[in-house]
Amino acid sequence: MQAALDRYAPLVARLLLSWLFLYSAYGKLTGFSGYAAYMGSKGMPFVSFFLAATIVLLVVGGVSVLLGYKARIGSLPLLLFLLPTTLIFHNFWAFDGAEQQTQLIQFMKNLAIMGGVLMVTAFGAGPLSLDARNTAPRA
């Protein structure tokens, strides 16, 4: 049982993590103007540039983690996305009432996602990955 968990759990975790980021990139790409307006409402400068950069970070990091290709490095763009997103867009301390609770939940959710991404950064993609395939001894 433990051997199967050690083998398959990192793959499942990578699929779940990468799906979140790739789906987010797709949503931002197809709803670019709406996301740009929202970012602008938060006082961000150079909105189009930062939104395009965000999409690139999400796609590059998401694909890297999904495939398990250079996943330790590929997870870094995802952290680079999560840190400012969490602090700027889920600043629960700036709200009251129900909106504060909603933003607190989003803030905490992002912290949990950061934990998953940090696991990939620290421990790699696992045995069912391109990274493992590229480092396997050849006969």
Secondary structure, DSSP 8 states (H G I E B T S, - for coil): -HHHHHHHHHHHHHHHHHHHHHHHHHHHHHTHHHHHHHHHHTT-SSHHHHHHHHHHHHHHHHHHHHHTSSHHHHHHHHHHHHHHHHHHH--GGG--HHHHHHHHHHHHHHHHHHHHHHHHHHH-S-SSSHHHHHHS---
